[in-house]
């Protein structure tokens, strides 16, 4: 969801005023840096995170954001070196690693530098000043997460293929918290290299939304089928909502799986009603759908239409004696 720049600027002014009165408050610089990132002022954001760390050398969140800010400034070598410097702090908690991976890979979707194959990518200067140092670093430190992600973005952009490149792409596609659009691009790039992983449910289950703009209907089904095997309400709801938003077709079987998942995690809301209603009206009136519809009504999630009520009454649900309570 887009954030109003005017509101962000107002919030930034409040933090700047707060910092004038509290110049040694590390978290204030951190939050101001986050706002600057959302405004696209990456240099100012970087300076805020650097100041935050100088005031509190143990503030790992600021270290994560500093690396991401350098990526968005296209200071890729610096970002990789910062990860080397702060690796021990970031690796302490998985949440730091997840935030770092998400932040770095969002660059792929939010900036067209790699995704649209910028001319700068093919310049001798960029190769000498950025790619050569990164490749040298990879030989020394192949486990550097930031380095691996940046190299993956680069190789996808220039469409180069080799066994070593394939390995880099595969490491990234299996990483947790990779931005959905980049993960989809990784799958396609790996397929171009000769190995199709579209049926790998481990990869499909890592998506938190439907990637844009060209995710196939078949792979949408794979993502949906993989995520409903888990119990993560946020992820499944987000997948469902993004499918509706992108007008991706939900088959009756997919709807039934969604209702079944909702029953197991005790989720009762309008999205579940939408599926139950379509299933009922299509003639799919099994015990699960009927009982879920009754549960939705009993929990005041929705009211039923006359047509839905007739079907429910036919199977002995929402009996006619009390039916007026529900319409």
N, C-alpha and C positions, 0 to 999 in steps of 0.2 A: 504494500500500500504506500503510495507516494505521500511524503510529508510536506506540508506547506512551508516553502522556503521563508515566508514572512514570519511564521511562528518560530522557525528555527533561528532566524536572525534575532528575534526578540529574546529567545532563550539564551542565545550566545551572549547578548548584551548583559543579561542578568548575571551570568557566570563571570563575565569580565569585570563587572562591578564588584561581585563578591570577592574575586581574586585581588582586586585593589585593596580591599580591607583585610584579606586573609592570604597574603602572598606565599605563605608556606604550606598551604593546603594542597597536598598531592592529588587528592581525588577531584578537586575542582578543576585542575588542569586536565585530568583524564576525561572528565565529562565534557569539558569544553572541546577537547580534541575529537570526541565522538560526534559532537554537533558539527564541527568543521568538516569531518569526513562526509557526513550526510549532505553538506552544502557543496561538496566537491572542492573544498579548499584544503588540498592534501598537504601542501607545504606547511601551512599554519597548523594543521592537525599534527603533523610530525613534530613540530616545535613544542606543541602542548604535551605530547607524550614524552618527549625527551625531558622536559621540565618536570613532569610528574615523576619520572624515574630518578632524576637527580635529587628530588626531595625525599623519595622513598625507594631506595634501591631494591626493596623486596616486593614491589608492586608488580606482580606478574601480568595482570591484565593490561597494564600500560605497555609492557614489553611485547605482548601479543599484538596490540594495536599499532605499535611502532613499526613492527615488521610489515603489517598489512598496509600501513600508510606508505611505506617505501615501495611496495609492489605497485600501488596505485599511482605513485609518482614515476613509475617505470625505472626505478633505481633497483634493478633486480639483483645485481651483485651485492649491493649493500644489504638488501633484505636477506639474502642467503647467509651473509657473514653475521648478521644480527642473530639469526637463528642458531648459528654455531655458538655464538656468545651466550645466548640465553637458553640453550637447549635443556640444560639440567633443570632450570626453574619451570619451563613449560611442560616437561615430561612428568613432573610430579603428579599432576592431576589430568585425567583424561579430558575434562571439560576445557582445559587450556588448549590441548591439541585439537579438539573438535572446532573450537572457535577459530583457531589459526587456519586450519584447512578450509573452513567455510569462508573466512575473510579473503584468503589468497585466491580461491577459485571463483569467488564472486567477481573478481576482476575480469575473468574471461567473458562473463555475460554482460557486465555493465560498461565495459570499455571495448571498442572495436579494434584495439591494437593487434590482438591475436586472432580474434574470430573473423575479422574482415581482411586479414592478410595485409596489414599496413605496409606501405612501401619501405618504411624504415627497417622492417624486418630483413629485407634483402640487401641493405646497404653494407658495404665493406666495413664502414666505421662501427656499425652496430655489432657486426660479427667479431671484429677485433676487440672492442671495448666491453662487450657483454657476453657473447656466446663462447668465445675462447676461454675467458676466465671461468665461466660456469662449467665448461667441459673439463677443465683442469681440476676444478673443485670436485666434480663428480668422481674423478679418478681417486681423489683423496678421501672423499666422504660420501659414498653412495647412499647412505642412509639419511641424508639431509632432506627432510620432508619438503621444505620450501623449494629447494633446488630441483627435486624430482618433479614437483608440480609445474614449475616454470618451464623446465625442459619439455614436459609433456605438451604444454600450451604451444611452445615454439614448434615442436615437430608436427603437431597437428596442423599448424598454420602453413608450414612450408611443404607439407604433404610428403615428407621423406619417409622411406620405409627401410627397416632392417630388423634383424632379430633383437639387437640391443634396444632399439626404439620400441619394438613391440613389448619388451619386458618393462620398460618405463611406463608405457601406457597401461599395462595390466596392473602394475602396482597401484597406479592412481585410481583406476576404475573400481578397485576393491576397497579403497580407503573410505572410512566413515566420514560423513559430513561434507563430502565434495558437493559443490553446487550442482543442482539437478541438470541444468542446461549443459554444463561442462561434462557431467557423467554421460549424458546422451551422446555428446560429441566424441567422447572417448570410445564408447561402444562402436560408433560408426567407423572411427579411425582404426580400431582394432580389426573390424570386419574387413576394411580395405587392405589391411596387412595380411589377411588370410585366415583369421580365426574369428568365428562368429560366437558371441557369448550372449545372444539375445534370450536364450532359454535358461540362463543361469539365474535361479531365483534368489541367490544370495545378493547378486548385484541389483536385481529388480527391487528387492525389499529395502534397499538403501535410499530409494527415491522418497522425497517428502511432498512432491507435487508432480504434475505432468509437465515434462520439459517442453519448451517451445522452440521454434515454431512448427517443426516438422516431425514430431514424434508420431510414428505410425499407429493406426488403430490396433493393430495386432500387438504391438509392444505395450500400448496402454492397457490391454487386457492382461498382459504378463505382469505389469507393475501392480495393477489392482489385485490380481490373484495372489501375488506374493505378500502384499501388505496386510490383506485381511486374514492371513494366517497368524499374524501377531496380535498383541493386545494394546498397541499404542494408539490411543484414541486420537491424539493430535494428528499423527501421521495419516491415519485412515481417513479422518474427516477432511484433512487438507487435500488428499488425493481425490476424494469424492467431489469436493467443492471445485477443485481446479478442472475436473472433468466436465462438470456442469458449466463452468465459466467458459471453457474452450469448446463447448457444445460437442464433446466427445460422446459417442453413443454408448449408453449403458444397456447391455442386453438383459433380458429377463433373468437369465442365470446369474449375471453379475449382481443384479438387484437382490436376488434371493441370497447370494453369498453375503451381501452387505447387511441384510436383515438378520441372517444367522450370526454374523459377527457381532452386530449390535445387541442381540439377545444375550450372547455369552459375556459381553463386557458391561451389560446393563446400561446401554445407551438408549434413551428414549427422547427423540427430538423430531423436528419436522422433516429432516433428511430421511429418516427411517420411515416416516409416514409417506413421503413421496414414493418410495420404493414399494411399500405395502399396497398403496392405492393402485399403482400401475400394475402390480402383480395380480391383485384381485380383479381388476377390470379386464385383464387379459385372460382370466380364467385359471390363474395359478393360485388356487385357494387351498393350500395344504395347512396342516396344524400349526406350523411355525408362523406363517403369515397371519392366520386368523387370530392366534393368541397374541401375537405382537400388536396387531391392530387393536384388540381389546385392551391390552396393556396401555397403549398410547392414549386411548380414550379415558381409561380409568385414572390416568395420571394428568388429565387435562392438557395434554399436549396438542390435541386437535379435536375437532368435531367431525363426524362422518357425514358424507352426502347421502341422499336418499338411496342412490344406487348402491353405494357401499353398504349401507345399512341392510338392504334387502339381501345382499349376498351373505353378510354376517348372520342375519336372522335365519337364513336358509340352513346354515350349518350349526345353528343352536347358540350363536354368540350374540351378546347384547340383546337378550330376549325381548320380545315385543312389549311385554309388560312394562319394562323400564326403558324402552327405546327412546321415548320422548325426552328422557333426561340427557340424551346425547346428541340431539339434533336441534 
